[in-house]
Amino acid sequence: EAGVVQSPRYKIIEKKQPVAFWCNPISGHNTLYWYRQNLGQGPELLIRYENEEAVDDSQLPKDRFSAERLKGVDSTLKIQPAELGDSAVYLCASSTNPGNSYEQYFGPGTRLTVT
Amino acid sequence: DAKTTQPNSMESNEEEPVHLPCNHSTISGTDYIHWYRQLPSQGPEYVIHGLTSNVNNRMASLAIAEDRKSSTLILHRATLRDAAVYYCILMHYNQGGKLIFGQGTELSVKP
C-alpha cells in the first residue's frame, strides 16, 4: 500500500515569494491534516479536512496561508507571501476512523527554507 | 487540552528493553493515549494507542496505570533503528484525531 505522498521534498525561496505544497493521502482516507514543524519542536496542526471540508483551521494563519482539498482527495497548502519565520517542515497526514482511534499516517514532509 | 510530561532524553543499550514514561495527570475519561515516534528526517510514525487496558502490537507494548494518570511505552529489545523522538499524546475521542505534540523524549540507543 502506498503511503502519504508529498512534493516537493525541499524548497528554497526568497521572502515575499509564493510557495505551494502538495499532498496525496492514502487511498480511502477521508481525513487529511497539515502540520508545521519548527526545528527542535513537535509538529503543530494547521488544518484538518474531513473529505473536502475544512473542519478545523483555527491554527492556520489566514492572512498568508491557504489550503484546499478539491474532490476530497489530494490537497494543496499555499503561502503567499512567504516570510523568514515560515521556514519549517510542512507535514501532511491522513487517517480513517476505525473505532475512533484516528491513527494518522504521515508523509515525509516538505522542508521549506525562506531566505 | 490535557497535557503530557515526558523526560527530554533517555539512553538505552542495544537489545535491552526500554521503558519510556509519560505522565498525564489531567487526563479525562474520554482521552486516548497515543504514542508516535519520529526518526531523523522523517515524518512521525504511529506506534501504539490505548484507552484503559494494556496493549501490545508488533512494535511495542503500552502499559497504562490503573488511574490512567501515567503510562509507559515498552520497547522489548531496542535496536539502533529505534533511536528517535517518542511523543506521548492525549487524543480526545471527539476532536477528529487532533494530535497536540509536546517536546517528546529523544531516545538514543548505544551498540
Interface residues (C-beta under 8 A of the other chain):
Chain A: V4 T31 Y33 Q41 G42 P43 E44 L45 R48 E50 V55 D56 L91 A93 S95 N97 N100 S101 Y102 E103 Q104 Y105 F106 G107 P108 G109
Chain B: Y32 Y36 Q42 G43 P44 E45 Y46 H49 V85 Y87 M91 Y93 G96 G97 K98 L99 I100 F101 G102 Q103 G104
